[in-house]
Amino acid sequence: MIKIFVAGAIALFAASTIAPAPAEAASRSRVAKSKAAKAGAVRVARRPASIGQNGLCQRDTGTPDSQLNFKNRCDVEEFWARTMARGSQADR
């Protein structure tokens, strides 16, 4: 019986020293939030002019042919659309 009482007392003491009090936990979370807010705004990748808000390719963005990025699918579509438009005008 005494062994159970001593073991329970040790377990209770260990649990009280490991878990922080609710007031301490609340103050820690506020400090963590304020540090995260001070870290700065999240950077958002800029969308190319050729991609619209809906994610679809836009035509006639005004970007010169020399500045089209051929790694971008929408710029490739824009290039070929311009090329085809020039070809149909030259046939006349």
N, C-alpha and C positions, 0 to 999 in steps of 0.2 A: 504494500500500500504506500509506503513512504517512497519507494522507487518511482511509482507512478506520479506521485505528487511532485517530486523533484524534477522528473522529466517534463511534466506539464509546465512547471514554473520556468524551466530553462527555455522551452519552446515559446512560451508567452513573452519572455524577455527578449528572445531573438527576433520574434515577429515585431515587437514594438520598436526595436532599434533599426530594423531594415526598412519598413514602410514609413514614408514621410507623413506628417500630419496633413490633413486636408488644406489647412491655411497655407502651409509651406508649399504644397503642390500647386495651389492657385497662384501664388506669387511667382513661382518658377515659370509657369506657363505664360504669364504676362510678360516676363522678362524675355522669354524666348520669342514671343510674338513681336515685341518691340524691336529686338535685334533683327528679326527677319524683315520687318518693315523698313528698317534703316539700311538694309543691304542694297536696296535699289529696285527700280522697276524691272519687270521681266521684259527682256527684249523679244520683239516679235519680228519674225522674218518678213521683209517687205515683199509684196507680191509684184511680179513684173506687170507692166502695163498691158501686156498681151493676154493676161488672165483676169477675167472679170470676178466680181464678188461671188457669183454662183459657181465659180471654178471652171467655167467654159471659156474657150478661146474667143478673144475679141478681134474684130477686123479693123483695119485702118487706125492703128494706134498712133501714127505719126512718127514712129521710130524709123530713122534712116536705114537703108539696107545694110550699110556698113556696121551698124550697131546691133543688128539682130544676133541673138545668142542661139546658135544652132544646137546647143544642148537642151534647149527648151522646146518642147513639142509644139507649143503654140507659135513660137517664132518661126519654126520650120514651116508650119502651115501657112503663116503669113507670107513668108518668102515665096512659096510656090503659088499662092493665090495671086500675088503681085506679078510674078513671072507669067502666069497664064493670062492675066488681064492685059499685060503689055503685048503678049503674043497675039491676042485677039484684036487689039487695036492696030497692030502692024499689018495685019492681013487686009485691011480696008484700003 
